[in-house]
Amino acid sequence: MATINLGNIKFNWKGTYNAGTAYAIDDVVSYNGSSYVCILASTGNLPTNTTYWNVMSSAGTNGTDGTDLTTTLTTQGDIVYRDGSGLARLGAGTSGQVLQTGGTGANPSWGTVSSDYVKVANGTLSNQGDLILNNFDFTTYKHFKVYLNGVNTNNNSEYLAIRFQYDNSGSPATDTGSEYTYFLKGRHVYGSSSDTGENSGTSLQDRIRTNWQTTATSNGASWKQDFQFELSNWNNTNSSKQLFIRMCGVYDNGTEYHYYLDGGAVSRNDTRAYNGLRFFLNNSNNFNVDNYYIYGIKG
């Protein structure tokens, strides 16, 4: 009967190439970072000799086999990319920056995100007499939105009021004259009753009223109110300024009143270069704001 030599039925891993070892067909060795399979039995022939060996997997060329990354990447936060000729290092950018592409044929870089809607300030208020937001940057932004979240007071019979701020010969000042007009319209629901319409109209006043009542902590520390204000198209010129108002929340004096109000306010004094707002209570100096935020909107 004829004998047929089938050779190995699987590759035989032999480790690192050794010139003194006799290699048979389908033996596999490693040599200088690459792996080779024997195609013709031999001893002492380097794996680079294509008569006896075929490449199974090849190490990278031009220094791109990964072993050079330890010299390319030197500092925590580094990123590796390919420039026009090979691997290159991009060091960590400044905190808050993002990775940007320059498009085809350009290298990546770090950059600052440009937005038309930007948070410019935020904070909290605890047992304070007022919250003054002034010196708005009208050069960068044409509009502003102000959010007061979680407003309540330490006293009964209080409401949140506003007056406009202006620059008085280099010093911030509050306009207390009787020149504000405001209007709020909305609904309120109390107890188990149906909802009831609400309207507030005034003649000239010395302040802007933003809600009917603010819950005192003694009546319900968890009952708080949220406000949104929009300063539309304000600037540094002497002109009347408009303020849009939105309010939602609960007033509790033993019975819960759920309020939803919208409205606006203006000052008819066109000689002031208004540049901010002062929030305060009508009777006392103790109110709280869980969080306030100011956002600037570019034109």
Secondary structure by P-SEA (a helix, b strand, c coil): cbbbbbcccbbbbbcccccccccccccccccccbbbbbccccccccccccccccccccccccccccccccccccccbbbbbbccccbbbbccccccbbbbbccccbbbbbbbbbbccccccccccccccbbbbcccccccccbbbbbbccccccccbbbbbbbbbbbcccbbbbbcccccccccccccccccccbbbbbbbbccccccccccccccccccccbbbbbbbbbccccccbbbbbbbbbbbbcccccbbbbbbbbbccccccccccccbbbbbbccccbbbbcbbbbbbbcc
